[in-house]
Amino acid sequence: MPESPRWLVKVGREDEARYILGRLRGESGDDAEKSEAEFQDIHNICELERKTAKQQNYLHMFLGIGSGKLHTGRRVQLVVWLQIMQEWIGIAGITVYGPRIFAIAGIAPKDQLWVTGLNDITYMLSTLVCVFTLDRIGRRWTLYWGSVGMGISPFLVGGLSRIGQNAAVGSSTKTGAGIAATFFVFLFTAIFGATWLTVPWLYPAEIFPLEIRSKGNAWGVVGWSIGNGWLGLLCPVMFAAINEKTLYIFGICNAITIPMVWALYPETNQRTLEEMNLVFASDSIWNWEAEKNFTILKEQNPQLVQAARGGSLAVANLDGAGRRHGTIETIELNEV
């Protein structure tokens, strides 16, 4: 297995990087030209990242100090909050407090542990789904359909659990409500495994420049730790105080993630790290503004990432209303 061309360029082994790109893209005719163009893109972006990333300790990354058009502070916030919401959509509560949830749903004590184990097996197998869907529909749509499915399930589990608790012991209503509630717990877990389990861990590796990629992933772990620890401490309190209504909170959190992802999180699917630097070159936090800016760059620069050659980025000059002036100005990536 060859090393990544980006890593080879980063450590100064440029001949090896050029050779591997040639073997991957082709070594003759147009393929050779495309391979060399890609090598130049990687080389130029690595040089840009070295100029700015030397200033990027963890505090500077968090505050965005000195990152200029790389906007690393924005990227840190995105990965931290994506991981926090990964926990608050309910998976920590479902997996850790599964037996309690199944008890609320009316499952007999002798069955609660094996049903919880079966749910965890379903969770594991469901992760295979994203192998076939993640690159077909993209990261954003993966999160969307996951949020919709998981948003509906907790409300149904909570409502059915309440019906089961109010029904007479041994009645068909109680049994049916418990079975239905258990099914939707399984459905919630399976959808999470196929969607939100994967994307928050993948996203940091796809949006941070190579030089600070490992630190970017570390910030994602920080977000996960905050979300998991926070929810883990609150779950027993919430279940004790409001019982099955805790599940409604999870449903609401899922609903919150839909506009959050739509407004703030750019799509990374089928985009290179160099292209993501161009996406984040926009000074606006809103995704539609970043995509608009990126589209303008593509229109005026057919060889998109070649616009970064020589340590600069082509950025569209827009007025306050977002209208295009028809000019492109070159702005240094590390210009504040």
N, C-alpha and C positions, 0 to 999 in steps of 0.2 A: 504494500500500500504506500503510494508516494506521499510526501509531505504536501501540505497546502501551499500553493504558489504565494499566497499573501504572507504566510509565515516565513517562507524562504526569503522573500524580499525584505521583510521586516528585520531578519537577522543578517542580511547582507549577502545571501547566496543567490544572487540574481541570475546567474547562468543556469542554475538548476531550475529556478522558477520558470525561466523562458523555455527550457527544454520540456518541462512537464506540460506547460500550456500548449506547446507545439504538438505534443503527443495527443493531448485531449481535443484540440480544436482543428488540427491539421497542419501539415508542414510544407504545403505547396499551394501556389496560386492565391486565390482570395482568402482561403482558410489561413494561410500563413500571415497575410496582412491583418486579418482579424485577430489572430493570436498575438501578434506584436502590438496591436492597438490596445488589447486588453492588458498586456504586460505593462505598457506605458501608463495606462489608467491606474493600475495597482501601484506602480512605482511612485507616481505623482501624489496619489492620495496618501500613501505611507509617509512621504516627505511632509505633506501638510499636517498629518496627524502628529508626527514627531515634533513639529514646531509648537503645536498647541498642547499636546498631551503631557509634555514635561511639567507643565504647571498643574496637572490634574491629579492632585491627591484627593482623598475621599471627600474632604470638606469642600474643596474647590469644585469637585464634580457636583456635589449636592446643591451648592449655591450657584453654580454656573459661572464661577469667577474665571475670567481669562479664556473662556472657550469660544467667544465670538460667535461666528456663524455656525459653529458646530452645535451650539445650544445643548451642551451635555446636561445642564441642570434640568431642562425640560425632559430629557430622556430618562434621567434618574427618577424624577417624579412619576413618569409613566410606568416604569417597571415596578416601583415600590407599591403604587396603588393598585396595579393589576394583581399583584400577589396578595395584597391585603384583601381585596374583593374576592380573590379565589377562595379564601377561607370563609368570608362572611356570606357567600352565597349558600353555605350550609354544609359543605362536605365534612368539615371537622366535627360538627355536631352529629351528623348522620353516622360517621364511622366510629367515633369515640363513644357516643351515647346511643348506639344502635339498640342494645338490649332495652334501654329505658324507653326508646321510641316504640319498639315492638310491644313492650308492656302496655304503653298507652293505647296502642292499636288493638289490644286484647289478646295478644299471643300468650299462651300459657307459659309460666316460668320455666318448665322443663324444656320448652322448645326455643326459648329466646336466644340462647347461645349458638345453637346450630343454624338457626335462621340467619343470625348475624354473620356467621362464618360463610354461609352460602351467598349472602349479599356481598361479602368481600371478594369471593371468587368471581362473582358477576362483574364486580368493579375491575378486577385484574383483566378479565377477558375483553371487556369493553374497550380497553386501551388500543386494541388491535384495529378498531374501526378507523381511527384517525390516520392510520398508515395509508389507507386508501382514499380518505376524503380531504386531508389537510391541504395538500398541494393542489387539489382539484378546485376547491371552493374558496381557499384563502383563509387567512387567520381571522379576519373580522367576521366573516360569515360563519365560521366555526364557532366563534364566541356568541354570535347572535342566536343561532339555533339552540345552542346549549343553554343560554339564558332563558329562552322562551320555554323550553321543555322543563328545565329545573325550576323556573318560576311558577309554573302551573302545579307541578307535583307536590310541593310542600303545602299549598293551600288545600289540595285534595286530601293529603295525608292527615292534616290537622282537622279538617271537617269530618272526614270519615271516622277518625279516632274519637271525636266528640260524639258522633252518632252511636258508636259502639259503646262508649262509656255510659250513655244515657239509656241504652237498651237493656231489657231484662236479661239476667244471667241465663245462658243456655238457649236464648232465642236465636232464630235464624238471622234476624237483623244484626245482632251483635257479632255473630260468626261471619256473616257476609261483609260487614263493615271492616272487620279486622283483616280479612283476606284481601279486600280491595286496598286498604291502607298499606298493607305489606307490599302489594304489587307496585304501588306508586313509590314506595321507598326504594325498591329494586330499580325501578325505572329512573328515578333521580340519580342513583349511584351510577348506573350504566351510561346515562347521558353525560354525567360529569367526566367519567373515564374517557369518553370519546371526544370531549371538547375542552373543557376548562382545565383538566389535569395537565394537558400538554402545552397549550399556547403560552401561558404565563412563564413557563420555564424556557420555552424556545425564543420568545420575543426579545429578551435582552441580547442574546447572541446575534440577533438579526438587525439591531438598530445602533449598536455602539461601534465607533471606529475601532479598528484593529488594535491600536496601541493601548486602549483602555477597555478592551472587551472583557477581560477577566474581572476588572473592577466593576464594570457594569453588571455582570452576572452576580457579583457579590452583593450589589445593592438590591438585586432581585431577591436574594436569600434573606436580606434584612427585612424586606417587605413581608415575605412569607413568615418569618419569625414573629413579626409584630402581629400579623393577622391571626396566626395560629395560637400564639400565646394569649392574646387578647380574648379571642373567642373561647379558648379552652378554660380560661378563668371565669368567664361570664356564663357559659352554658349551664353549669349546675345551678347557678343563681336564677337564671331565666326559667329553666324547667321547674324549679321549686316554686317560683312565684306565679308563672302564667301557664305552666303545663304545655299542652299542645299548641298554644298560641305562639310559642317560640318558633314553631315552623313557619308561621305567617311572616315573622321577621326575615327569615331566610328567603321567602318568596319575594318580599319587597326589595331585598338587596339584589336579587336577580333582575328585577325590573329596573333598578337603578343602573345596572351595568350596561343595559342596551343603549341609552343615550350617551353614557360615558364613553363607550367604545366608539360609537358613531361620531362623536364630536371631537375626540382627542387622540385617537389611536390610528396612525396611518397604516395602510396595508403594506406588508413586507414581502408577501408571496411573489416569487419570481423576480425579485429585485436584488441587485448586488449591494454590498456595503457602500460602494462608491455612490450608487444611486440614492441610498438612504441618507447619505450626507447631504445630497442635493435637496431631498424632501424636507429635511430638518433645517435647511438654510433659511426657510421662511421665518420672519420675526413673529408671526402670529402663532398662538397656541392651537388654533382651531384647525382641524384636519382638512376642511374644505379649502381653506386658504393655502395650506401647504400643498395640497394636490393641484390647486389652480396654478400656483407658482411653478410647480414641477412640470405641469402640462405646457406652460409657456416656454420653459427651458427646452423641453423636447421639441416644440414647434420651431424654435429659432436656432436650435442646436441639434441637428439630426443625429450626430454622433455625441449623444448626451454626456456621458461621463468624460469625454475628451475636453469638455468645457472646463474641467478642473486642471488641465495641463498648466504647468508653470506655477502652481501654487495659488490658483484663483478659481473662483466660482462665478458662473454667469447667473445673475439674479435679475429677475424682471423688475423694472421700475414701474411701480403702480401708484396711483393716487389714492386718496383716502376712500374713494368709493369703490376701489378695486378695479377701475378701468385701466386698460392697457394703453400706455403712451406710445408704444411701438418702438421703444429703444431698450437696449440691453446694456447694463453697466456692469463692469467687472469689479467684484469686491473681494478683498482678501478674507479668507476663512477665519483668520485670527484677528480680524479687525473688530473692535468692540463698538 
